[in-house]
Amino acid sequence: MSETSPADKPLDARVREVIESVRPYIQADGGDIELVAIEGDVVKVKLRGACASCPMSQMTLKAGVERHMRERVPEIRTVESVG
């Protein structure tokens, strides 16, 4: 029986796993994150709750979510917040 490597999973499944892994940290600060779309090498997310209006949300998105996403899903170049 062979083990499945994380890279063998579909792209959307790997992106969703990363979103789910960072969600508890975002929720701890009164916010939430929702996957909106994957367009090529760009992941689009919606920040909710306290994160929607927080001036630090872009730093959290880039320094936290995007960095973690790029480490675990190297095909992804950037994570963007929408609406």
Phi and psi restraints in degrees (range 20) as a CNS / XPLOR table:
assign (resid 1 and name C) (resid 2 and name N)
       (resid 2 and name CA) (resid 2 and name C) 1.0 -97.5 20.0 2
assign (resid 2 and name N) (resid 2 and name CA)
       (resid 2 and name C) (resid 3 and name N) 1.0 148.4 20.0 2
assign (resid 2 and name C) (resid 3 and name N)
       (resid 3 and name CA) (resid 3 and name C) 1.0 -82.9 20.0 2
assign (resid 3 and name N) (resid 3 and name CA)
       (resid 3 and name C) (resid 4 and name N) 1.0 147.7 20.0 2
assign (resid 3 and name C) (resid 4 and name N)
       (resid 4 and name CA) (resid 4 and name C) 1.0 -92.3 20.0 2
assign (resid 4 and name N) (resid 4 and name CA)
       (resid 4 and name C) (resid 5 and name N) 1.0 127.1 20.0 2
assign (resid 4 and name C) (resid 5 and name N)
       (resid 5 and name CA) (resid 5 and name C) 1.0 -79.0 20.0 2
assign (resid 5 and name N) (resid 5 and name CA)
       (resid 5 and name C) (resid 6 and name N) 1.0 151.9 20.0 2
assign (resid 5 and name C) (resid 6 and name N)
       (resid 6 and name CA) (resid 6 and name C) 1.0 -56.5 20.0 2
assign (resid 6 and name N) (resid 6 and name CA)
       (resid 6 and name C) (resid 7 and name N) 1.0 -31.9 20.0 2
assign (resid 6 and name C) (resid 7 and name N)
       (resid 7 and name CA) (resid 7 and name C) 1.0 -69.2 20.0 2
assign (resid 7 and name N) (resid 7 and name CA)
       (resid 7 and name C) (resid 8 and name N) 1.0 -15.4 20.0 2
assign (resid 7 and name C) (resid 8 and name N)
       (resid 8 and name CA) (resid 8 and name C) 1.0 -79.3 20.0 2
assign (resid 8 and name N) (resid 8 and name CA)
       (resid 8 and name C) (resid 9 and name N) 1.0 -14.3 20.0 2
assign (resid 8 and name C) (resid 9 and name N)
       (resid 9 and name CA) (resid 9 and name C) 1.0 -76.6 20.0 2
assign (resid 9 and name N) (resid 9 and name CA)
       (resid 9 and name C) (resid 10 and name N) 1.0 152.1 20.0 2
assign (resid 9 and name C) (resid 10 and name N)
       (resid 10 and name CA) (resid 10 and name C) 1.0 -60.2 20.0 2
assign (resid 10 and name N) (resid 10 and name CA)
       (resid 10 and name C) (resid 11 and name N) 1.0 150.9 20.0 2
assign (resid 10 and name C) (resid 11 and name N)
       (resid 11 and name CA) (resid 11 and name C) 1.0 -53.6 20.0 2
assign (resid 11 and name N) (resid 11 and name CA)
       (resid 11 and name C) (resid 12 and name N) 1.0 -48.0 20.0 2
assign (resid 11 and name C) (resid 12 and name N)
       (resid 12 and name CA) (resid 12 and name C) 1.0 -63.0 20.0 2
assign (resid 12 and name N) (resid 12 and name CA)
       (resid 12 and name C) (resid 13 and name N) 1.0 -34.1 20.0 2
assign (resid 12 and name C) (resid 13 and name N)
       (resid 13 and name CA) (resid 13 and name C) 1.0 -66.9 20.0 2
assign (resid 13 and name N) (resid 13 and name CA)
       (resid 13 and name C) (resid 14 and name N) 1.0 -40.8 20.0 2
assign (resid 13 and name C) (resid 14 and name N)
       (resid 14 and name CA) (resid 14 and name C) 1.0 -68.5 20.0 2
assign (resid 14 and name N) (resid 14 and name CA)
       (resid 14 and name C) (resid 15 and name N) 1.0 -38.8 20.0 2
assign (resid 14 and name C) (resid 15 and name N)
       (resid 15 and name CA) (resid 15 and name C) 1.0 -64.0 20.0 2
assign (resid 15 and name N) (resid 15 and name CA)
       (resid 15 and name C) (resid 16 and name N) 1.0 -44.6 20.0 2
assign (resid 15 and name C) (resid 16 and name N)
       (resid 16 and name CA) (resid 16 and name C) 1.0 -61.8 20.0 2
assign (resid 16 and name N) (resid 16 and name CA)
       (resid 16 and name C) (resid 17 and name N) 1.0 -36.9 20.0 2
assign (resid 16 and name C) (resid 17 and name N)
       (resid 17 and name CA) (resid 17 and name C) 1.0 -62.5 20.0 2
assign (resid 17 and name N) (resid 17 and name CA)
       (resid 17 and name C) (resid 18 and name N) 1.0 -40.9 20.0 2
assign (resid 17 and name C) (resid 18 and name N)
       (resid 18 and name CA) (resid 18 and name C) 1.0 -66.4 20.0 2
assign (resid 18 and name N) (resid 18 and name CA)
       (resid 18 and name C) (resid 19 and name N) 1.0 -44.8 20.0 2
assign (resid 18 and name C) (resid 19 and name N)
       (resid 19 and name CA) (resid 19 and name C) 1.0 -57.3 20.0 2
assign (resid 19 and name N) (resid 19 and name CA)
       (resid 19 and name C) (resid 20 and name N) 1.0 -45.9 20.0 2
assign (resid 19 and name C) (resid 20 and name N)
       (resid 20 and name CA) (resid 20 and name C) 1.0 -65.4 20.0 2
assign (resid 20 and name N) (resid 20 and name CA)
       (resid 20 and name C) (resid 21 and name N) 1.0 -31.0 20.0 2
assign (resid 20 and name C) (resid 21 and name N)
       (resid 21 and name CA) (resid 21 and name C) 1.0 -74.4 20.0 2
assign (resid 21 and name N) (resid 21 and name CA)
       (resid 21 and name C) (resid 22 and name N) 1.0 -28.8 20.0 2
assign (resid 21 and name C) (resid 22 and name N)
       (resid 22 and name CA) (resid 22 and name C) 1.0 -92.1 20.0 2
assign (resid 22 and name N) (resid 22 and name CA)
       (resid 22 and name C) (resid 23 and name N) 1.0 -18.1 20.0 2
assign (resid 22 and name C) (resid 23 and name N)
       (resid 23 and name CA) (resid 23 and name C) 1.0 -53.2 20.0 2
assign (resid 23 and name N) (resid 23 and name CA)
       (resid 23 and name C) (resid 24 and name N) 1.0 -46.1 20.0 2
assign (resid 23 and name C) (resid 24 and name N)
       (resid 24 and name CA) (resid 24 and name C) 1.0 -58.8 20.0 2
assign (resid 24 and name N) (resid 24 and name CA)
       (resid 24 and name C) (resid 25 and name N) 1.0 -34.5 20.0 2
assign (resid 24 and name C) (resid 25 and name N)
       (resid 25 and name CA) (resid 25 and name C) 1.0 -69.5 20.0 2
assign (resid 25 and name N) (resid 25 and name CA)
       (resid 25 and name C) (resid 26 and name N) 1.0 -39.7 20.0 2
assign (resid 25 and name C) (resid 26 and name N)
       (resid 26 and name CA) (resid 26 and name C) 1.0 -70.0 20.0 2
assign (resid 26 and name N) (resid 26 and name CA)
       (resid 26 and name C) (resid 27 and name N) 1.0 -40.8 20.0 2
assign (resid 26 and name C) (resid 27 and name N)
       (resid 27 and name CA) (resid 27 and name C) 1.0 -65.1 20.0 2
assign (resid 27 and name N) (resid 27 and name CA)
       (resid 27 and name C) (resid 28 and name N) 1.0 -30.9 20.0 2
assign (resid 27 and name C) (resid 28 and name N)
       (resid 28 and name CA) (resid 28 and name C) 1.0 -63.1 20.0 2
assign (resid 28 and name N) (resid 28 and name CA)
       (resid 28 and name C) (resid 29 and name N) 1.0 -23.9 20.0 2
assign (resid 28 and name C) (resid 29 and name N)
       (resid 29 and name CA) (resid 29 and name C) 1.0 -99.4 20.0 2
assign (resid 29 and name N) (resid 29 and name CA)
       (resid 29 and name C) (resid 30 and name N) 1.0 13.8 20.0 2
assign (resid 29 and name C) (resid 30 and name N)
       (resid 30 and name CA) (resid 30 and name C) 1.0 86.5 20.0 2
assign (resid 30 and name N) (resid 30 and name CA)
       (resid 30 and name C) (resid 31 and name N) 1.0 13.3 20.0 2
assign (resid 30 and name C) (resid 31 and name N)
       (resid 31 and name CA) (resid 31 and name C) 1.0 -117.6 20.0 2
assign (resid 31 and name N) (resid 31 and name CA)
       (resid 31 and name C) (resid 32 and name N) 1.0 -170.3 20.0 2
assign (resid 31 and name C) (resid 32 and name N)
       (resid 32 and name CA) (resid 32 and name C) 1.0 -159.0 20.0 2
assign (resid 32 and name N) (resid 32 and name CA)
       (resid 32 and name C) (resid 33 and name N) 1.0 165.3 20.0 2
assign (resid 32 and name C) (resid 33 and name N)
       (resid 33 and name CA) (resid 33 and name C) 1.0 -135.8 20.0 2
assign (resid 33 and name N) (resid 33 and name CA)
       (resid 33 and name C) (resid 34 and name N) 1.0 138.1 20.0 2
assign (resid 33 and name C) (resid 34 and name N)
       (resid 34 and name CA) (resid 34 and name C) 1.0 -130.7 20.0 2
assign (resid 34 and name N) (resid 34 and name CA)
       (resid 34 and name C) (resid 35 and name N) 1.0 132.7 20.0 2
assign (resid 34 and name C) (resid 35 and name N)
       (resid 35 and name CA) (resid 35 and name C) 1.0 -73.3 20.0 2
assign (resid 35 and name N) (resid 35 and name CA)
       (resid 35 and name C) (resid 36 and name N) 1.0 125.9 20.0 2
assign (resid 35 and name C) (resid 36 and name N)
       (resid 36 and name CA) (resid 36 and name C) 1.0 -100.0 20.0 2
assign (resid 36 and name N) (resid 36 and name CA)
       (resid 36 and name C) (resid 37 and name N) 1.0 -48.8 20.0 2
assign (resid 36 and name C) (resid 37 and name N)
       (resid 37 and name CA) (resid 37 and name C) 1.0 -163.6 20.0 2
assign (resid 37 and name N) (resid 37 and name CA)
       (resid 37 and name C) (resid 38 and name N) 1.0 158.9 20.0 2
assign (resid 37 and name C) (resid 38 and name N)
       (resid 38 and name CA) (resid 38 and name C) 1.0 -120.5 20.0 2
assign (resid 38 and name N) (resid 38 and name CA)
       (resid 38 and name C) (resid 39 and name N) 1.0 116.5 20.0 2
assign (resid 38 and name C) (resid 39 and name N)
       (resid 39 and name CA) (resid 39 and name C) 1.0 -120.9 20.0 2
assign (resid 39 and name N) (resid 39 and name CA)
       (resid 39 and name C) (resid 40 and name N) 1.0 98.4 20.0 2
assign (resid 39 and name C) (resid 40 and name N)
       (resid 40 and name CA) (resid 40 and name C) 1.0 65.5 20.0 2
assign (resid 40 and name N) (resid 40 and name CA)
       (resid 40 and name C) (resid 41 and name N) 1.0 -117.2 20.0 2
assign (resid 40 and name C) (resid 41 and name N)
       (resid 41 and name CA) (resid 41 and name C) 1.0 -103.8 20.0 2
assign (resid 41 and name N) (resid 41 and name CA)
       (resid 41 and name C) (resid 42 and name N) 1.0 20.9 20.0 2
assign (resid 41 and name C) (resid 42 and name N)
       (resid 42 and name CA) (resid 42 and name C) 1.0 -118.5 20.0 2
assign (resid 42 and name N) (resid 42 and name CA)
       (resid 42 and name C) (resid 43 and name N) 1.0 128.7 20.0 2
assign (resid 42 and name C) (resid 43 and name N)
       (resid 43 and name CA) (resid 43 and name C) 1.0 -102.0 20.0 2
assign (resid 43 and name N) (resid 43 and name CA)
       (resid 43 and name C) (resid 44 and name N) 1.0 128.2 20.0 2
assign (resid 43 and name C) (resid 44 and name N)
       (resid 44 and name CA) (resid 44 and name C) 1.0 -107.9 20.0 2
assign (resid 44 and name N) (resid 44 and name CA)
       (resid 44 and name C) (resid 45 and name N) 1.0 128.5 20.0 2
assign (resid 44 and name C) (resid 45 and name N)
       (resid 45 and name CA) (resid 45 and name C) 1.0 -127.9 20.0 2
assign (resid 45 and name N) (resid 45 and name CA)
       (resid 45 and name C) (resid 46 and name N) 1.0 160.6 20.0 2
assign (resid 45 and name C) (resid 46 and name N)
       (resid 46 and name CA) (resid 46 and name C) 1.0 -118.0 20.0 2
assign (resid 46 and name N) (resid 46 and name CA)
       (resid 46 and name C) (resid 47 and name N) 1.0 125.9 20.0 2
assign (resid 46 and name C) (resid 47 and name N)
       (resid 47 and name CA) (resid 47 and name C) 1.0 -90.9 20.0 2
assign (resid 47 and name N) (resid 47 and name CA)
       (resid 47 and name C) (resid 48 and name N) 1.0 136.4 20.0 2
assign (resid 47 and name C) (resid 48 and name N)
       (resid 48 and name CA) (resid 48 and name C) 1.0 -124.8 20.0 2
assign (resid 48 and name N) (resid 48 and name CA)
       (resid 48 and name C) (resid 49 and name N) 1.0 172.3 20.0 2
assign (resid 48 and name C) (resid 49 and name N)
       (resid 49 and name CA) (resid 49 and name C) 1.0 63.0 20.0 2
assign (resid 49 and name N) (resid 49 and name CA)
       (resid 49 and name C) (resid 50 and name N) 1.0 -140.5 20.0 2
assign (resid 49 and name C) (resid 50 and name N)
       (resid 50 and name CA) (resid 50 and name C) 1.0 -59.2 20.0 2
assign (resid 50 and name N) (resid 50 and name CA)
       (resid 50 and name C) (resid 51 and name N) 1.0 -28.9 20.0 2
assign (resid 50 and name C) (resid 51 and name N)
       (resid 51 and name CA) (resid 51 and name C) 1.0 -70.6 20.0 2
assign (resid 51 and name N) (resid 51 and name CA)
       (resid 51 and name C) (resid 52 and name N) 1.0 -25.8 20.0 2
assign (resid 51 and name C) (resid 52 and name N)
       (resid 52 and name CA) (resid 52 and name C) 1.0 -63.1 20.0 2
assign (resid 52 and name N) (resid 52 and name CA)
       (resid 52 and name C) (resid 53 and name N) 1.0 -33.1 20.0 2
assign (resid 52 and name C) (resid 53 and name N)
       (resid 53 and name CA) (resid 53 and name C) 1.0 -113.7 20.0 2
assign (resid 53 and name N) (resid 53 and name CA)
       (resid 53 and name C) (resid 54 and name N) 1.0 4.1 20.0 2
assign (resid 53 and name C) (resid 54 and name N)
       (resid 54 and name CA) (resid 54 and name C) 1.0 -77.0 20.0 2
assign (resid 54 and name N) (resid 54 and name CA)
       (resid 54 and name C) (resid 55 and name N) 1.0 129.9 20.0 2
assign (resid 54 and name C) (resid 55 and name N)
       (resid 55 and name CA) (resid 55 and name C) 1.0 -66.7 20.0 2
assign (resid 55 and name N) (resid 55 and name CA)
       (resid 55 and name C) (resid 56 and name N) 1.0 -17.6 20.0 2
assign (resid 55 and name C) (resid 56 and name N)
       (resid 56 and name CA) (resid 56 and name C) 1.0 -90.8 20.0 2
assign (resid 56 and name N) (resid 56 and name CA)
       (resid 56 and name C) (resid 57 and name N) 1.0 -0.9 20.0 2
assign (resid 56 and name C) (resid 57 and name N)
       (resid 57 and name CA) (resid 57 and name C) 1.0 -61.0 20.0 2
assign (resid 57 and name N) (resid 57 and name CA)
       (resid 57 and name C) (resid 58 and name N) 1.0 -36.1 20.0 2
assign (resid 57 and name C) (resid 58 and name N)
       (resid 58 and name CA) (resid 58 and name C) 1.0 -67.2 20.0 2
assign (resid 58 and name N) (resid 58 and name CA)
       (resid 58 and name C) (resid 59 and name N) 1.0 -35.3 20.0 2
assign (resid 58 and name C) (resid 59 and name N)
       (resid 59 and name CA) (resid 59 and name C) 1.0 -67.7 20.0 2
assign (resid 59 and name N) (resid 59 and name CA)
       (resid 59 and name C) (resid 60 and name N) 1.0 -42.2 20.0 2
assign (resid 59 and name C) (resid 60 and name N)
       (resid 60 and name CA) (resid 60 and name C) 1.0 -60.3 20.0 2
assign (resid 60 and name N) (resid 60 and name CA)
       (resid 60 and name C) (resid 61 and name N) 1.0 -43.6 20.0 2
assign (resid 60 and name C) (resid 61 and name N)
       (resid 61 and name CA) (resid 61 and name C) 1.0 -62.6 20.0 2
assign (resid 61 and name N) (resid 61 and name CA)
       (resid 61 and name C) (resid 62 and name N) 1.0 -48.0 20.0 2
assign (resid 61 and name C) (resid 62 and name N)
       (resid 62 and name CA) (resid 62 and name C) 1.0 -77.7 20.0 2
assign (resid 62 and name N) (resid 62 and name CA)
       (resid 62 and name C) (resid 63 and name N) 1.0 -48.0 20.0 2
assign (resid 62 and name C) (resid 63 and name N)
       (resid 63 and name CA) (resid 63 and name C) 1.0 -78.4 20.0 2
assign (resid 63 and name N) (resid 63 and name CA)
       (resid 63 and name C) (resid 64 and name N) 1.0 -26.0 20.0 2
assign (resid 63 and name C) (resid 64 and name N)
       (resid 64 and name CA) (resid 64 and name C) 1.0 -104.1 20.0 2
assign (resid 64 and name N) (resid 64 and name CA)
       (resid 64 and name C) (resid 65 and name N) 1.0 -69.4 20.0 2
assign (resid 64 and name C) (resid 65 and name N)
       (resid 65 and name CA) (resid 65 and name C) 1.0 -64.9 20.0 2
assign (resid 65 and name N) (resid 65 and name CA)
       (resid 65 and name C) (resid 66 and name N) 1.0 -51.2 20.0 2
assign (resid 65 and name C) (resid 66 and name N)
       (resid 66 and name CA) (resid 66 and name C) 1.0 -63.5 20.0 2
assign (resid 66 and name N) (resid 66 and name CA)
       (resid 66 and name C) (resid 67 and name N) 1.0 -43.5 20.0 2
assign (resid 66 and name C) (resid 67 and name N)
       (resid 67 and name CA) (resid 67 and name C) 1.0 -60.1 20.0 2
assign (resid 67 and name N) (resid 67 and name CA)
       (resid 67 and name C) (resid 68 and name N) 1.0 -45.7 20.0 2
assign (resid 67 and name C) (resid 68 and name N)
       (resid 68 and name CA) (resid 68 and name C) 1.0 -64.6 20.0 2
assign (resid 68 and name N) (resid 68 and name CA)
       (resid 68 and name C) (resid 69 and name N) 1.0 -41.4 20.0 2
assign (resid 68 and name C) (resid 69 and name N)
       (resid 69 and name CA) (resid 69 and name C) 1.0 -61.9 20.0 2
assign (resid 69 and name N) (resid 69 and name CA)
       (resid 69 and name C) (resid 70 and name N) 1.0 -46.3 20.0 2
assign (resid 69 and name C) (resid 70 and name N)
       (resid 70 and name CA) (resid 70 and name C) 1.0 -67.3 20.0 2
assign (resid 70 and name N) (resid 70 and name CA)
       (resid 70 and name C) (resid 71 and name N) 1.0 -30.5 20.0 2
assign (resid 70 and name C) (resid 71 and name N)
       (resid 71 and name CA) (resid 71 and name C) 1.0 -68.4 20.0 2
assign (resid 71 and name N) (resid 71 and name CA)
       (resid 71 and name C) (resid 72 and name N) 1.0 -41.0 20.0 2
assign (resid 71 and name C) (resid 72 and name N)
       (resid 72 and name CA) (resid 72 and name C) 1.0 -93.7 20.0 2
assign (resid 72 and name N) (resid 72 and name CA)
       (resid 72 and name C) (resid 73 and name N) 1.0 -22.3 20.0 2
assign (resid 72 and name C) (resid 73 and name N)
       (resid 73 and name CA) (resid 73 and name C) 1.0 -134.1 20.0 2
assign (resid 73 and name N) (resid 73 and name CA)
       (resid 73 and name C) (resid 74 and name N) 1.0 81.5 20.0 2
assign (resid 73 and name C) (resid 74 and name N)
       (resid 74 and name CA) (resid 74 and name C) 1.0 -61.2 20.0 2
assign (resid 74 and name N) (resid 74 and name CA)
       (resid 74 and name C) (resid 75 and name N) 1.0 -17.5 20.0 2
assign (resid 74 and name C) (resid 75 and name N)
       (resid 75 and name CA) (resid 75 and name C) 1.0 -69.6 20.0 2
assign (resid 75 and name N) (resid 75 and name CA)
       (resid 75 and name C) (resid 76 and name N) 1.0 -19.6 20.0 2
assign (resid 75 and name C) (resid 76 and name N)
       (resid 76 and name CA) (resid 76 and name C) 1.0 -85.1 20.0 2
assign (resid 76 and name N) (resid 76 and name CA)
       (resid 76 and name C) (resid 77 and name N) 1.0 130.3 20.0 2
assign (resid 76 and name C) (resid 77 and name N)
       (resid 77 and name CA) (resid 77 and name C) 1.0 -94.1 20.0 2
assign (resid 77 and name N) (resid 77 and name CA)
       (resid 77 and name C) (resid 78 and name N) 1.0 -38.8 20.0 2
assign (resid 77 and name C) (resid 78 and name N)
       (resid 78 and name CA) (resid 78 and name C) 1.0 -151.3 20.0 2
assign (resid 78 and name N) (resid 78 and name CA)
       (resid 78 and name C) (resid 79 and name N) 1.0 158.2 20.0 2
assign (resid 78 and name C) (resid 79 and name N)
       (resid 79 and name CA) (resid 79 and name C) 1.0 -121.7 20.0 2
assign (resid 79 and name N) (resid 79 and name CA)
       (resid 79 and name C) (resid 80 and name N) 1.0 128.3 20.0 2
assign (resid 79 and name C) (resid 80 and name N)
       (resid 80 and name CA) (resid 80 and name C) 1.0 -121.4 20.0 2
assign (resid 80 and name N) (resid 80 and name CA)
       (resid 80 and name C) (resid 81 and name N) 1.0 145.7 20.0 2
assign (resid 80 and name C) (resid 81 and name N)
       (resid 81 and name CA) (resid 81 and name C) 1.0 -92.8 20.0 2
assign (resid 81 and name N) (resid 81 and name CA)
       (resid 81 and name C) (resid 82 and name N) 1.0 135.0 20.0 2
assign (resid 81 and name C) (resid 82 and name N)
       (resid 82 and name CA) (resid 82 and name C) 1.0 -121.3 20.0 2
assign (resid 82 and name N) (resid 82 and name CA)
       (resid 82 and name C) (resid 83 and name N) 1.0 153.8 20.0 2
